[in-house]
C-alpha cells in the first residue's frame, strides 16, 4: 500500500516532467525560446490556481499557515546564505553567479513539482501551503538575487547601483503575477472575504492546467541545459535534496509547530531545486550551465529523496 501511494504521488509528476524534457530534446517544442510557455505558466495558470486556493481558504485556515511561512522562510534563507558564502569563498565565483546558485539551492521548485506532489498527497487543500511557500521564497530571497544581478549589470555599464535601482529590482521581483496572486489571495482570506462561486470557477478552469504545464515547462527548460557533473554540482544536489529538508527539521525542533504543518513544511523543503535561477541566469547572461546542471541533478536525485520523505511523513 505504501509503495503504491509513493508511486501514485511521484510517477505522474516525473512522467510529465520527462515528457517536457523529451519534447524539448527532440525539438517538438523550441526549448531555447519558452517565453510563451513560461508566460502561460507563471503569469496565468499558476497565479490563478494559487489565488483561487488562498482566497477560498477561511481566515482561520490562513492564520494556521503562519508557522509554515516562518519555518520555510528561515530554512530558505539559511540555505541561501550558506551556499552564497560557499560559492564565494570555496568556488570563487562572482557575486551575481553566487546569488543565482544560492537561489537555485535555497528555493525549491514549488510551482512545477511542489504543487502536484502536495495536492497528490494532501488533496486540493495542499495548494494553500504551496502558495504560502511560493510567496515566502519570492518575497525573501528572490529580490536579493535580482539586486545582485542588477548591481553587476550596472557595474558592467560603468554605472553605480543607486538606491532607486535597488528598489526597482525589488519591485520587479515582488510584482510578478506568481508572487502577487498568492499575496492578494492571502490578504483576501485574512480579510474574511468570500470568493464568489463564479469567480472561483473561472480561475479554476485556467488554474487546473497549472501543475501539468509547469512540469512540462520545467522539463523543456532542462532539456536545453548542458549537463556537467562535478563535485560542486554534487554538493549543490545534496544541499538542495538532503540538507534543505533536514534544515527544516532543525528549525521545527527549535520552533515547534503543529504536526500536520511540520510534515507539510518538510515535504515542501524536500522538493528539488527550482528553475527560477536558470531564467535569471539567462536574462542576465550569467553561468546558466552550472545552474542548469544543479537543477537537473537535483531533480533526478529527488526521485529517491522524495520517496523517502513521503514514506516517512505520510505513511498512510
Buried (B, 14 or more C-beta within 10 A) or exposed (E): EEEEBBEEBBEBBBEBBBBBBBBBBEEEBBBEEBEEBBEBBBBBBBBBBBBBBBBBBEEEBBEBBEBBBBBBBBBBBBBBBBBBEBBBEEBEBBBBBBBBBBBBBBBBBBBBBBBBBBBBBBEEBBBBBBBBBBBBBBBBBBBBBBBBBBBBBBEEEEEEBEEEBBEBBBEBBBEBBBBBBBBBBBEBBBEEEEBEEEEBEEBBEBBBBBBBBBBBBBBBBBBBBEBEEEEBBBBBBBBBBBBBBEBBBBBBEEEEBEEEBBBBBBBBBBBBBBBBBBBBBBEBEBBBBBBBBBBBBBBBBBBEBBBEBBEEBBEE
